[in-house]
């Protein structure tokens, strides 16, 4: 392992990598339960999609570990499953079988971009301020997710959101867990995030917010999996709706994952292979009967815990195998136990704003839009799109057209087209 994953040259240890992988897995394990519930609304059998979620996560993490030696985690993405159901199926009128066909083609487009010079060229054409802005924006997105899941920020009819009630057991669990995790993290205690998640679950149980009912039934049947495996339907391939769906999905998965990887990878030299692993996992997900796989934002928790190599993603990937039989245990971990980890990791990522030249408004404004749009629309893709559209506009208006590469103009045009098509 030391030789294959270059542990010593990465200045890490096998123990640190395994703990980081365990941390990443614990923070992203909710997808095992949630993904099936979301895809079930499109008519896909819940238990079959749950199995597909586990297999896709395992395959994606193995690709990331063995091909890219990267600590990033690949799972079916929360935004991507919602896009699959509410955009491809409900908005564009595709069946879930036709939507899987659209995912396959979008995945092939992703593979072409990743395995040609296109990916590296795109990454080099993106200004450094935009890369740092994407990192910080994703950090705010993760932090907002933590605040929301931890009931520290709740819905409000008058102001959309408001501060939660700290005396309420859900918010109190989050606060008490944060008081455990933060000191451990500041003192560089190994496994601080994992300790916090376990501690938060115990606190939640004491305050009565943990539902232990899943532990009563360990039975789960996957007899319907053959219904979703390679369940493609290309009957609408000659329609405008199908190709609009393919185009929209391609834009989302390519640039969302590019932004996430450039923002989170400790070693940017691993970007090309990480991007390739992600691309293959999208096509594989469609074959296995699942919504697109993505670079999980929760990967940042493992990286913050010390993950630097593929041993992190290998560990997380292997844990998805026994997870098949331990789903009831993951169901009892409350969101409030994971929320403080997301809040801390969000702060770590926001620190990249130090690299943005805020004294230059033409550099600051596109970054500012990404910072605002990502958490407020609950979409990394939307935030990236706004930033990339704004960048060439502010540069042209101020006579700084030489600062904008042709690639940035092309990306901005396609993101604009993505919004136009989405509004039709």
C-alpha positions, 0 to 999 in steps of 0.5 A: 500500500505504501508503494502503490499509493505513494503514502510517504511521498504524500507525507501521510500515513496509512492510519491517517488515510484509513481514518480519512476514508472512514470519516468520508464514508460516515458523512456520505453514508446517508446517500444509501438511504436517501437516493433510493427514496428520491429515485423511487418518486420517478417509479424506480423500485426502491430496494433495487435502486438502493442496491444500485447506489451501493454498487455505483459508490463502490465502483466510483470509489475504486476507480478514484483509488486505483486509477487516480490515487485520489482521496475524492469520493464518488457516489450518486449525487444529491443534486444529480438525483433530483435533476434526474427525477424533477428535470429529466423525468417530470420536466422533459417528460422522459420515462426513467428508462429514457432518462437512463439512456440520456445519462449514458450519452451524457456520460459518454460526452463526459468521457470524451472531454475527460480522456482528451486534452479537453479537460486539462485545457479547460482547467488551465483556461479557468482563471485562478480567482474562479477556481478559488471562488468555486472552492469557497462557494462549495464551502458555503454550500456545505456549511449551509447544508450543515446548518440546515440539517442541524436545525440551526437555520430553519425555514421561515415564511416571512424571510425564507430562513431564520435562526433555529431554536437552540432549546429544541432537541435537534438544534441542541444536539448539533450545538453540543456535537459541535462543542465536541468536534471543534476542540478535537479538530483544533487540537489535531486529534486523529479521527476527530470527525468520526468521534464527533459523529459517534458522540453526536449520535449518542447525544441525539439518542439521549435527547430523544431524536434518534429513531431506533426502529430501523434496527428491528428489521434487517430484511431487504430484498433485491429481487427487482434489480434486474428491472433497472440493470441496463434498462435503457429506452432509446425510443425518444432519441430522435426528439428535441426533449431527449437531446435538450435533456442530454445537453443540460445534463452534460453541462451540469455533470462536467462543470459541477464535477470540474469545479468540485475537484479543482476546489477540493483536490489537495494535489491539483496534479491528480485532476486529470485522472480524477476527472476521468474516473468520475466520467467513467463512473457516470456512464457506469451508473447509468448501466447499473440503473442509477442517477449520475455519480458525482464527486461528493462534496463530503469528500472534503471531510476526509481531506480535512481529516488528512486524506491525501491518496487513493487509500482514502477512497479505497477505504470508503469504497470498501465500506459500501460492501458491508453497508449493504447489510448494515443499512439499519445502523446508518439510518439511526445516525441523525443528520444533527451528528453530521452537521457540525462536521460539514460546518467546520469543513465549510470554513476550511474551504472558504479560506481559499478566498484569501487568494482572490484579488478583491481589490479588482472588482472584475475578479471579485464580482463573478466570485461573489455571485458564486458565493451567493448563488450556490448556497441560496439556490442549493446548487453548485452547478447554478453558482458555477454557471452564474460566475462563468457567465458574469466573468466575460461580461465584466471584463468586456465592459471594463475593457479587459477583454485580453483577460478572457480566454476563448474557452471562457467565452464558449463556456459562458455561452453554453451556460447561458444556453443551459439556462435558456433551455431550462426555462422553455 
